[in-house]
């Protein structure tokens, strides 16, 4: 099968574009090569239409989101459940691409900044973080994206890095890093750097944590080589606090990490998840909650993945000469070699 058989077909693009603004603007950026002005105009609609607008309207005047379903996290007080839902809702708004400079985003984050606190941590402001690095990594990224980078929170996370290179919310009881916590902190530190806080300390911390993931091939035990958790081979949106192979790969691409043989098997897993019709399905839904339903059809083709699949999709939309198969697709960028039987080692450089 030729590379062109895996290029985004016009029907695929039409299907993606016939959806929510949060999907459309990212498809326009990554796949159809639209002008920056057109992309920005479409992105601005996230605040006023569709999922982004719906989630914004569900924020209370007190700055929180709530409305947890019956039975969800009954082990926590309602105030703590609302804080988790607030965290998850903010992360989804960021992932949907809500423009932080929009008036809707400014109003939203000002409410959070001025009114939301962690009561059990001496009424600490929400954007100053709490005690668990998995939550604080997310908050560091949210503050850096929507408001301003928090140096004290970043320094707290740097001080909590474990000897093996990652982080764990169960530390110091556990001295072994968690993939879940580590990816949350890595993403937050990357956003922190991009907000103008690049430093040798942060870069070195990220490098150590990236090596933690890479040494384990993104999903295998360093000691036994076994798959740590088969759920990591199935993909979802939102991810909430959960790690998966696609989230690890997307972070590495986003951080500009040069790929090597340690990501080969993970790339093959991503490719294998694609259906024969050229679309990727929603593999699972996590039990965590936000007060908005997007796509819930597990096993069905999902439009929710353009920003997560874009390392692969953007490569497929490439138009330069492919030295591997002597084929071309699309209009810009590097070609991705995705014929049946092609090894991940052949496609890594195009995916990242």
C-alpha positions as CSV (number, residue, x, y, z in Angstrom):
1,X,0.0,0.0,0.0
2,X,1.3,3.4,-1.0
3,X,1.8,6.3,1.3
4,X,-0.9,8.2,-0.4
5,X,-3.4,5.6,0.9
6,X,-2.8,7.0,4.4
7,X,-2.9,10.7,3.5
8,X,-5.9,12.6,4.9
9,X,-8.6,12.2,2.3
10,X,-10.9,15.1,1.4
11,X,-13.8,13.3,3.2
12,X,-11.7,13.0,6.4
13,X,-10.9,16.7,6.3
14,X,-14.5,17.6,5.6
15,X,-15.6,15.4,8.5
16,X,-13.2,17.1,10.9
17,X,-14.0,20.6,9.7
18,X,-17.7,19.9,10.1
19,X,-17.4,20.0,13.9
20,X,-16.6,22.2,16.8
21,X,-14.5,25.4,16.5
22,X,-12.0,23.7,18.9
23,X,-11.4,21.0,16.3
24,X,-11.6,23.2,13.2
25,X,-8.9,25.7,14.2
26,X,-6.4,23.0,14.9
27,X,-7.2,21.1,11.7
28,X,-6.7,24.4,9.8
29,X,-3.4,24.9,11.6
30,X,-2.1,21.3,11.3
31,X,-3.6,19.9,8.2
32,X,-5.0,22.3,5.7
33,X,-2.4,25.1,5.9
34,X,-4.7,28.0,6.3
35,X,-3.4,31.6,6.7
36,X,-2.6,32.7,10.2
37,X,-5.5,35.2,10.2
38,X,-8.0,32.6,9.3
39,X,-6.7,30.2,12.0
40,X,-6.9,33.0,14.6
41,X,-10.4,33.9,13.6
42,X,-11.6,30.3,13.9
43,X,-9.8,29.9,17.2
44,X,-11.5,33.0,18.6
45,X,-14.8,31.2,18.2
46,X,-13.9,28.7,20.9
47,X,-14.9,31.4,23.4
48,X,-18.3,32.0,21.9
49,X,-19.5,28.8,20.3
50,X,-19.5,25.0,20.9
51,X,-17.7,23.2,23.7
52,X,-15.5,26.0,24.9
53,X,-18.4,28.5,25.2
54,X,-20.6,25.9,26.9
55,X,-17.9,25.1,29.5
56,X,-17.3,28.8,30.1
57,X,-20.9,29.4,30.8
58,X,-20.9,26.6,33.4
59,X,-18.4,28.5,35.6
60,X,-20.1,29.9,38.7
61,X,-19.7,33.5,39.7
62,X,-17.5,32.2,42.6
63,X,-15.0,30.9,40.0
64,X,-15.6,27.2,40.3
65,X,-17.2,24.5,38.2
66,X,-19.2,21.8,40.0
67,X,-22.1,19.5,39.5
68,X,-20.5,16.2,40.2
69,X,-22.7,13.1,39.4
70,X,-24.1,11.1,42.2
71,X,-21.6,8.7,43.7
72,X,-18.5,10.3,42.1
73,X,-15.7,10.7,44.6
74,X,-17.9,10.4,47.6
75,X,-14.7,9.9,49.6
76,X,-14.0,13.7,49.2
77,X,-15.9,16.7,50.7
78,X,-18.0,18.5,48.1
79,X,-15.6,21.5,48.2
80,X,-12.7,19.2,47.2
81,X,-14.8,17.6,44.4
82,X,-15.6,21.0,43.1
83,X,-11.9,22.0,43.1
84,X,-11.1,18.8,41.1
85,X,-13.8,19.6,38.5
86,X,-12.5,23.1,38.3
87,X,-9.0,21.9,37.6
88,X,-10.2,19.5,35.0
89,X,-12.5,22.1,33.3
90,X,-9.6,24.6,33.1
91,X,-7.3,22.0,31.5
92,X,-10.0,21.1,28.9
93,X,-10.4,24.8,28.1
94,X,-6.7,25.1,27.6
95,X,-6.6,21.9,25.4
96,X,-9.5,23.2,23.3
97,X,-7.3,26.2,22.6
98,X,-9.2,29.0,24.3
99,X,-7.3,32.1,23.5
100,X,-5.9,33.4,26.8
101,X,-6.0,36.9,25.6
102,X,-9.8,36.8,24.8
103,X,-12.1,38.8,27.1
104,X,-13.9,35.6,28.0
105,X,-10.7,33.9,29.1
106,X,-9.6,37.0,31.1
107,X,-13.0,37.1,32.9
108,X,-12.8,33.4,33.6
109,X,-9.3,33.2,34.9
110,X,-9.7,36.4,37.0
111,X,-12.6,34.8,38.8
112,X,-10.4,31.8,39.5
113,X,-7.5,34.0,40.6
114,X,-9.6,36.2,42.9
115,X,-12.1,33.7,44.4
116,X,-11.0,30.1,44.3
117,X,-8.8,28.8,47.2
118,X,-7.7,25.6,48.7
119,X,-9.3,25.9,52.2
120,X,-7.5,22.9,53.6
121,X,-4.1,24.5,52.7
122,X,-4.7,27.7,54.7
123,X,-6.9,29.2,52.0
124,X,-4.0,29.2,49.5
125,X,-5.1,30.8,46.2
126,X,-5.9,28.1,43.6
127,X,-3.2,29.2,41.1
128,X,-0.6,29.0,43.8
129,X,-1.1,25.2,44.0
130,X,-1.5,22.8,46.8
131,X,0.5,19.8,48.0
132,X,0.4,17.1,45.3
133,X,2.8,17.5,42.3
134,X,0.3,15.9,39.9
135,X,-2.2,18.7,40.6
136,X,0.5,21.4,40.9
137,X,2.0,20.5,37.6
138,X,-1.4,21.1,36.0
139,X,-1.9,24.3,37.9
140,X,1.6,25.6,36.9
141,X,0.7,25.0,33.3
142,X,-2.7,26.7,33.6
143,X,-1.3,29.7,35.4
144,X,1.5,30.1,32.8
145,X,-1.0,29.8,29.9
146,X,-3.9,31.9,31.3
147,X,-2.5,34.2,33.9
148,X,1.2,34.4,34.7
149,X,4.0,31.9,35.6
150,X,4.3,31.1,39.3
151,X,8.0,30.9,40.3
152,X,7.3,29.6,43.8
153,X,5.2,26.7,42.5
154,X,7.8,25.8,39.9
155,X,10.6,25.8,42.5
156,X,8.4,23.6,44.8
157,X,8.1,21.1,41.9
158,X,11.8,21.2,41.2
159,X,12.6,20.4,44.8
160,X,10.2,17.4,44.8
161,X,11.8,15.7,41.8
162,X,12.8,12.1,42.8
163,X,16.1,10.5,42.2
164,X,15.0,8.4,39.3
165,X,14.0,11.6,37.5
166,X,10.2,11.8,37.8
167,X,7.6,12.7,40.4
168,X,5.1,10.9,42.5
169,X,2.1,12.2,44.5
170,X,2.8,9.5,47.1
171,X,6.3,10.8,47.8
172,X,8.1,10.7,50.2
173,X,6.4,7.4,51.2
174,X,7.2,6.2,47.7
175,X,10.6,7.0,46.2
176,X,9.6,5.5,42.8
177,X,8.2,7.9,40.2
178,X,4.8,7.7,38.7
179,X,4.2,8.1,34.9
180,X,0.9,9.9,35.7
181,X,2.4,12.5,38.0
182,X,5.5,12.9,35.9
183,X,3.7,13.7,32.7
184,X,1.5,16.3,34.5
185,X,4.6,18.0,35.9
186,X,6.5,17.8,32.6
187,X,3.7,19.5,30.7
188,X,3.4,22.2,33.4
189,X,7.2,22.9,33.3
190,X,7.1,23.2,29.5
191,X,4.3,25.8,29.7
192,X,6.2,27.6,32.4
193,X,9.3,27.8,30.2
194,X,7.2,29.1,27.3
195,X,5.8,31.8,29.5
196,X,9.3,33.3,29.7
197,X,10.8,31.3,32.6
198,X,13.4,29.2,30.8
199,X,16.3,28.4,33.0
200,X,19.0,25.8,33.4
201,X,17.3,24.3,36.4
202,X,14.0,23.8,34.7
203,X,15.5,22.5,31.5
204,X,17.7,20.0,33.4
205,X,14.7,18.8,35.5
206,X,12.7,18.3,32.3
207,X,15.6,16.4,30.7
208,X,15.8,14.0,33.7
209,X,12.1,13.4,33.6
210,X,12.1,12.9,29.8
211,X,14.8,10.3,30.2
212,X,12.7,8.6,32.9
213,X,10.0,8.1,30.3
214,X,12.3,7.2,27.4
215,X,14.4,4.7,29.4
216,X,11.1,2.8,29.9
217,X,10.1,3.1,26.3
218,X,7.2,5.2,27.4
219,X,5.2,2.3,28.8
220,X,7.5,-0.6,30.0
221,X,9.0,-1.6,33.3
222,X,12.7,-0.8,33.5
223,X,13.2,-3.9,35.6
224,X,11.1,-6.5,33.8
225,X,10.4,-5.0,30.4
226,X,6.7,-5.8,30.8
227,X,3.9,-3.4,29.9
228,X,3.2,-1.4,33.1
229,X,-0.5,-0.8,32.4
230,X,-2.4,-1.9,29.3
231,X,-4.7,1.1,29.7
232,X,-1.8,3.2,28.6
233,X,-2.1,1.7,25.2
234,X,-5.7,3.0,24.8
235,X,-6.4,6.6,24.2
236,X,-8.9,9.1,25.5
237,X,-9.9,12.7,25.8
238,X,-9.9,14.3,28.3
239,X,-7.0,12.5,29.8
240,X,-7.5,14.2,33.2
241,X,-4.5,13.0,35.3
242,X,-4.0,9.7,33.4
243,X,-0.9,8.9,31.4
244,X,-1.0,7.1,28.1
245,X,1.5,6.4,25.3
246,X,0.0,9.0,23.0
247,X,0.2,11.7,25.8
248,X,3.8,10.8,26.3
249,X,4.6,11.0,22.5
250,X,2.7,14.3,22.2
251,X,4.7,15.8,25.0
252,X,8.0,14.8,23.4
253,X,6.9,16.3,20.1
254,X,5.7,19.4,21.7
255,X,8.9,19.8,23.6
256,X,11.0,19.4,20.5
257,X,12.7,16.2,21.7
258,X,14.7,14.5,18.9
259,X,13.3,10.9,18.7
260,X,15.4,7.8,18.9
261,X,14.8,4.0,19.0
262,X,13.3,4.3,22.4
263,X,10.0,5.6,21.0
264,X,9.8,3.1,18.1
265,X,7.4,0.7,19.8
266,X,5.2,3.5,21.1
267,X,4.9,5.0,17.6
268,X,3.9,1.6,16.3
269,X,1.1,1.4,18.9
270,X,-0.3,4.8,17.8
271,X,-0.3,3.8,14.2
272,X,-1.9,0.4,14.9
273,X,-4.8,2.2,16.6
274,X,-5.9,3.8,13.4
275,X,-9.0,2.2,11.8
276,X,-8.9,1.0,8.2
277,X,-11.2,3.9,7.3
278,X,-8.4,6.3,8.2
279,X,-9.9,7.6,11.4
280,X,-8.9,7.0,15.0
281,X,-11.4,5.9,17.6
282,X,-12.0,7.0,21.2
283,X,-10.7,4.0,23.1
284,X,-12.0,4.7,26.6
285,X,-13.5,7.3,28.9
286,X,-12.1,7.9,32.3
287,X,-14.3,8.1,35.4
288,X,-13.3,11.7,36.2
289,X,-15.8,14.4,35.5
290,X,-16.3,17.8,33.9
291,X,-19.9,19.2,33.5
292,X,-19.8,18.9,29.7
293,X,-20.3,15.9,27.4
294,X,-18.3,16.1,24.1
295,X,-18.0,12.8,22.4
296,X,-18.8,9.7,24.4
297,X,-18.9,6.9,21.7
298,X,-16.2,4.6,22.8
299,X,-15.0,2.6,19.8
300,X,-16.3,5.1,17.4
301,X,-14.2,7.5,15.2
302,X,-13.6,10.6,17.2
303,X,-13.0,14.2,16.2
304,X,-11.6,15.0,19.6
305,X,-8.1,13.8,18.7
306,X,-6.7,16.3,16.2
307,X,-4.5,18.0,18.9
308,X,-3.4,14.6,20.2
309,X,-2.9,12.8,16.9
310,X,-1.4,15.8,15.2
311,X,2.2,14.4,15.2
312,X,0.9,11.7,12.9
313,X,-1.7,13.7,11.1
314,X,0.6,16.7,10.4
315,X,3.1,14.3,9.0
316,X,0.5,12.8,6.7
317,X,-0.4,16.2,5.5
318,X,3.3,16.8,4.5
319,X,4.3,17.4,1.0
320,X,8.1,17.1,0.8
321,X,9.8,14.2,-0.9
322,X,9.8,11.0,1.1
323,X,13.1,9.3,0.9
324,X,11.7,6.1,2.3
325,X,9.0,5.4,-0.3
326,X,9.6,8.0,-2.9
327,X,6.0,9.3,-2.5
328,X,4.6,12.7,-1.6
329,X,1.4,13.8,0.1
330,X,-0.3,17.1,1.0
331,X,1.2,20.5,0.7
332,X,3.8,21.4,3.4
333,X,6.3,19.9,5.8
334,X,7.9,16.5,6.0
335,X,6.3,13.3,4.6
336,X,5.3,10.5,7.0
337,X,6.0,7.0,5.9
338,X,2.8,5.1,6.9
339,X,2.5,2.2,4.5
340,X,1.4,-1.1,6.0
341,X,4.4,-2.9,7.3
342,X,6.5,0.2,7.7
343,X,8.4,0.2,11.0
344,X,8.2,2.9,13.5
345,X,11.9,3.6,13.2
346,X,11.1,4.8,9.6
347,X,8.5,7.2,10.6
348,X,9.8,8.7,13.9
349,X,11.6,11.7,12.4
350,X,8.5,12.7,10.5
351,X,6.2,12.4,13.4
352,X,8.2,14.6,15.8
